[in-house]
């Protein structure tokens, strides 16, 4: 259930931290967003979240570990698992997508991460294939930008302005 902005601003940090971690599992980002409270408007909260990016490559690696493979249903019942199921609806990890995921993971050593919300399986598969041409450092930077985009969408689900 989303928090109203006023509730987000006044709740104990220990209460809000899990909500923010579900948006982006990067402790530095969570701390930066918490430290900016209170926010006068929702757009100020979004701007603070954006200022806390870009993520370091180590932060990207750690945050990727919290995401399921695209096309597979996430385990768990937490809010982030529910968001992930909704974001990936219409994508399944079968056939071409499974093969492309395996190739990506073999090349980069982590799951393919993309902001899937509102995108078709065909579009996501094309994106995955195009990113196979990246060197590992560039790909981590791209994945970090995708994580920031996912965090922004999830923050809008977690906190209502």
Secondary structure, 3 states (H helix, E strand, C coil): CCEEHHHHHHCCHHHHHHHHHHHCCCHHHHHHHHHCCCCCCHHHHHHHHHHCCCCCHHHHHHHHCCCCCCCCCCCCCCHHHHHHHHHCCCCCCCHHHHHHHHHHHHHHCCCCCCCCCCCCHHHHHHHHHHHCCCCHHHHHHHHHHHHHHHHHHHHHHHEEC
